[in-house]
Amino acid sequence: MKTFDELVAEANEVSVDGWDFSWLDGRATEQRPSWGYQRTMGERLARAHAALDVQTGGGEVLAGAPKLPPVMVATESWPPNLAKATRLLHPLGAVVVSDTDEPPLPFADEAFDLVVSRHPVTVWWSELARVLQPGGTYLSQQVGPASVFELVEYFRGPLPEASHRTRHPDDARAAATAAGLDVVDLRFESLRTEFLDIGAVVYFLRKVIWMVPDFTVEAYLPQLRALHEQIQEQGPFVATTTRFLIEAVKR
């Protein structure tokens, strides 16, 4: 069995580029939503003519689609992800565009009949409506409210009650409607996540940087050591992941 220092050092040195979490295999588990986002996305892409994947990460999710439309574009802002997505998606015929994740999207009005996005950090609803054709669809799986807050609050302490409301699916519905989209499907699920060793925690917090924005191993070494001992004595650290699926059509 690896020591605390070995687990932390290993997780602190491995690359966190892209949006592939396979390094966590055997170290953490996450229950998946029942709707199967990648399968649903693939079905929509197979019927589309021109599609956009917003905040594609390293392109791993989009690359898993069985069939891409004749026009396929993806945006990404983080340079390491941008390079990875370009290498992965260009051979499949998809164009990867560098974007700041701030309005406006670098596309003309009504450019796409489908826009997809998995776990966007921000959602600019008016821009999505602008680039969609009338009758076009926006499909997205998003992180819901208070997701993995058991872990977040372990490191940051109790957060204001208002932060537990952020990313609520009802707010997404209201924003989509205000932007001129009709929400045709909205589903929410609370799911179980387990961190089996302290290396998984370090890797996760290095990769999903907005969870504990100032996270470094050095800054949080006492908390990490205490959590390691807790996992050793009590078993996996359990947190609740929240996800929602939203599908909306432009009027």
C-alpha positions as CSV (number, residue, x, y, z in Angstrom):
1,M,0.0,0.0,0.0
2,K,1.3,3.4,-1.0
3,T,2.1,6.0,1.7
4,F,0.5,9.4,2.0
5,D,3.5,11.1,0.5
6,E,3.7,8.7,-2.4
7,L,0.0,9.1,-3.2
8,V,0.1,12.9,-3.0
9,A,3.3,13.2,-5.0
10,E,2.0,10.9,-7.8
11,A,-1.3,12.9,-8.1
12,N,0.5,16.2,-8.0
13,E,2.8,15.4,-10.8
14,V,0.5,13.7,-13.4
15,S,-0.9,15.9,-16.2
16,V,-4.4,17.3,-15.8
17,D,-4.7,18.5,-19.4
18,G,-7.9,17.7,-21.2
19,W,-11.2,16.4,-19.8
20,D,-10.4,12.7,-19.5
21,F,-10.7,11.4,-16.0
22,S,-9.5,7.9,-16.7
23,W,-6.5,8.4,-14.3
24,L,-9.1,8.0,-11.5
25,D,-10.0,4.5,-12.5
26,G,-9.7,2.4,-9.4
27,R,-9.2,5.5,-7.3
28,A,-12.6,7.1,-7.4
29,T,-16.1,6.3,-8.6
30,E,-18.9,8.5,-9.9
31,Q,-22.5,7.4,-10.5
32,R,-23.6,8.3,-14.0
33,P,-26.9,10.1,-14.9
34,S,-29.6,7.8,-16.2
35,W,-30.1,9.7,-19.4
36,G,-26.7,8.9,-20.9
37,Y,-25.5,12.3,-22.3
38,Q,-23.0,11.0,-24.8
39,R,-25.5,8.6,-26.4
40,T,-28.2,11.4,-26.5
41,M,-25.7,13.8,-27.9
42,G,-24.6,11.3,-30.6
43,E,-28.2,10.8,-31.7
44,R,-28.7,14.6,-32.1
45,L,-25.4,15.0,-34.0
46,A,-26.3,12.2,-36.4
47,R,-29.3,14.2,-37.5
48,A,-27.7,17.7,-37.6
49,H,-26.4,19.6,-40.6
50,A,-24.2,22.1,-38.8
51,A,-23.3,21.7,-35.1
52,L,-21.3,23.5,-32.4
53,D,-19.8,22.0,-29.2
54,V,-19.2,24.8,-26.7
55,Q,-16.4,24.4,-24.2
56,T,-15.3,21.1,-25.6
57,G,-12.5,20.6,-23.1
58,G,-10.0,18.2,-24.7
59,G,-12.6,17.0,-27.2
60,E,-13.0,13.6,-25.7
61,V,-16.8,13.6,-25.4
62,L,-17.4,14.9,-28.9
63,A,-14.9,12.4,-30.3
64,G,-17.0,9.6,-28.9
65,A,-19.9,10.5,-31.2
66,P,-20.5,7.7,-33.8
67,K,-21.2,10.3,-36.6
68,L,-20.5,14.0,-36.9
69,P,-22.6,16.3,-39.1
70,P,-21.1,17.8,-42.3
71,V,-20.2,21.0,-40.4
72,M,-18.8,20.4,-37.0
73,V,-17.2,23.1,-34.9
74,A,-15.9,23.1,-31.3
75,T,-14.8,25.9,-29.0
76,E,-12.3,25.9,-26.2
77,S,-10.5,28.5,-24.2
78,W,-7.7,26.8,-22.2
79,P,-4.6,26.4,-24.3
80,P,-3.6,22.9,-23.2
81,N,-7.1,21.7,-23.9
82,L,-7.2,23.6,-27.1
83,A,-4.1,21.7,-28.4
84,K,-5.4,18.4,-27.2
85,A,-8.9,18.9,-28.8
86,T,-7.3,20.0,-32.1
87,R,-5.2,16.8,-32.3
88,L,-8.2,14.6,-31.4
89,L,-10.9,16.3,-33.5
90,H,-9.2,17.5,-36.7
91,P,-8.8,13.9,-38.0
92,L,-12.6,13.5,-37.5
93,G,-13.4,16.5,-39.6
94,A,-14.2,18.9,-36.8
95,V,-12.8,22.4,-36.6
96,V,-11.6,23.6,-33.2
97,V,-11.8,27.4,-32.5
98,S,-10.1,29.3,-29.7
99,D,-12.6,31.2,-27.8
100,T,-12.5,33.2,-24.5
101,D,-15.8,31.8,-23.2
102,E,-17.1,35.4,-23.1
103,P,-19.7,36.9,-25.5
104,P,-19.8,37.1,-28.4
105,L,-19.4,33.6,-29.8
106,P,-17.2,33.9,-32.9
107,F,-20.0,32.9,-35.3
108,A,-22.6,34.5,-37.4
109,D,-26.3,34.6,-36.5
110,E,-28.2,31.4,-37.1
111,A,-25.1,29.5,-38.0
112,F,-26.0,26.1,-36.4
113,D,-29.1,23.9,-36.2
114,L,-27.6,22.2,-33.1
115,V,-25.5,23.4,-30.2
116,V,-24.2,20.9,-27.5
117,S,-22.2,21.4,-24.4
118,R,-21.2,19.1,-21.5
119,H,-20.4,20.7,-18.2
120,P,-20.0,24.3,-19.4
121,V,-18.4,26.6,-16.9
122,T,-20.6,29.5,-18.0
123,V,-23.7,29.6,-20.2
124,W,-24.4,32.7,-22.2
125,W,-28.0,32.0,-23.2
126,S,-28.6,35.0,-25.5
127,E,-25.5,34.0,-27.5
128,L,-26.7,30.4,-27.8
129,A,-30.0,31.7,-29.1
130,R,-28.3,34.0,-31.5
131,V,-26.2,31.4,-33.2
132,L,-29.0,28.8,-33.4
133,Q,-31.3,28.7,-36.4
134,P,-35.1,29.0,-35.7
135,G,-36.2,25.5,-34.6
136,G,-32.6,24.6,-33.7
137,T,-31.7,22.7,-30.5
138,Y,-29.5,23.3,-27.6
139,L,-28.6,20.1,-25.6
140,S,-26.4,20.3,-22.5
141,Q,-25.5,18.3,-19.4
142,Q,-24.6,20.6,-16.7
143,V,-23.2,20.5,-13.1
144,G,-26.1,21.2,-10.7
145,P,-26.2,23.0,-7.4
146,A,-23.9,22.2,-4.5
147,S,-22.2,19.5,-6.4
148,V,-19.4,17.7,-4.4
149,F,-19.9,20.3,-1.7
150,E,-19.0,17.8,1.0
151,L,-15.4,17.8,-0.4
152,V,-15.5,21.6,-1.2
153,E,-16.6,22.5,2.3
154,Y,-14.1,20.1,3.9
155,F,-11.3,22.4,2.5
156,R,-13.1,25.8,2.3
157,G,-15.4,25.5,5.3
158,P,-19.1,26.2,5.3
159,L,-20.2,28.2,2.2
160,P,-22.9,30.9,2.2
161,E,-26.4,29.4,1.7
162,A,-26.7,31.3,-1.6
163,S,-23.9,29.3,-3.1
164,H,-26.0,26.1,-2.6
165,R,-28.5,27.6,-5.1
166,T,-26.0,28.4,-7.9
167,R,-26.5,26.3,-11.1
168,H,-30.1,25.4,-10.2
169,P,-32.0,23.8,-13.1
170,D,-35.0,26.1,-12.5
171,D,-32.7,29.1,-13.0
172,A,-31.4,27.6,-16.3
173,R,-35.0,27.1,-17.5
174,A,-35.8,30.7,-16.7
175,A,-32.7,32.0,-18.5
176,A,-33.3,29.9,-21.5
177,T,-36.9,31.0,-21.8
178,A,-35.9,34.7,-21.4
179,A,-33.4,34.2,-24.3
180,G,-36.1,32.9,-26.7
181,L,-35.7,29.2,-26.2
182,D,-38.5,26.7,-25.3
183,V,-37.3,24.1,-22.8
184,V,-38.5,20.7,-24.0
185,D,-36.7,18.5,-21.5
186,L,-35.2,19.2,-18.1
187,R,-34.0,16.4,-15.8
188,F,-32.1,16.5,-12.5
189,E,-30.3,13.8,-10.6
190,S,-28.3,13.5,-7.4
191,L,-25.5,10.9,-7.7
192,R,-23.0,9.2,-5.5
193,T,-19.2,9.9,-5.8
194,E,-16.5,8.1,-3.8
195,F,-12.8,9.1,-3.4
196,L,-10.9,5.9,-2.5
197,D,-7.6,7.5,-1.7
198,I,-6.1,10.9,-1.1
199,G,-4.4,10.9,-4.6
200,A,-7.8,10.9,-6.2
201,V,-8.7,14.0,-4.1
202,V,-5.5,15.8,-5.1
203,Y,-6.0,15.0,-8.8
204,F,-9.7,16.0,-8.8
205,L,-9.0,19.4,-7.2
206,R,-6.1,20.1,-9.5
207,K,-8.2,19.3,-12.5
208,V,-11.6,20.9,-11.5
209,I,-9.9,24.1,-10.4
210,W,-13.1,26.1,-9.6
211,M,-14.0,23.7,-6.7
212,V,-11.2,25.0,-4.4
213,P,-9.7,27.9,-6.5
214,D,-6.6,28.4,-4.4
215,F,-5.8,24.7,-4.1
216,T,-2.2,23.5,-3.9
217,V,-0.8,20.5,-2.0
218,E,1.4,22.8,0.0
219,A,-1.4,25.2,1.0
220,Y,-3.7,22.4,2.2
221,L,-1.2,19.8,3.4
222,P,-2.6,19.5,7.0
223,Q,-6.2,19.0,5.6
224,L,-4.9,16.4,3.1
225,R,-3.1,14.5,5.7
226,A,-6.1,14.4,8.0
227,L,-8.4,13.3,5.1
228,H,-5.9,10.6,4.2
229,E,-6.1,9.2,7.8
230,Q,-9.9,9.5,7.7
231,I,-10.1,7.4,4.5
232,Q,-7.7,4.9,5.9
233,E,-9.8,4.4,9.0
234,Q,-13.3,4.9,7.7
235,G,-13.3,4.0,4.0
236,P,-14.0,6.2,0.9
237,F,-14.9,9.8,1.2
238,V,-18.4,10.1,-0.1
239,A,-19.8,13.2,-1.8
240,T,-23.0,14.0,-3.8
241,T,-22.6,15.0,-7.4
242,T,-25.6,16.8,-9.0
243,R,-26.3,16.9,-12.7
244,F,-29.1,18.1,-14.9
245,L,-29.9,17.7,-18.6
246,I,-31.5,20.5,-20.5
247,E,-32.8,20.5,-24.0
248,A,-34.2,23.7,-25.5
249,V,-35.5,24.7,-29.0
250,K,-35.3,28.2,-30.5
251,R,-38.6,29.7,-31.3
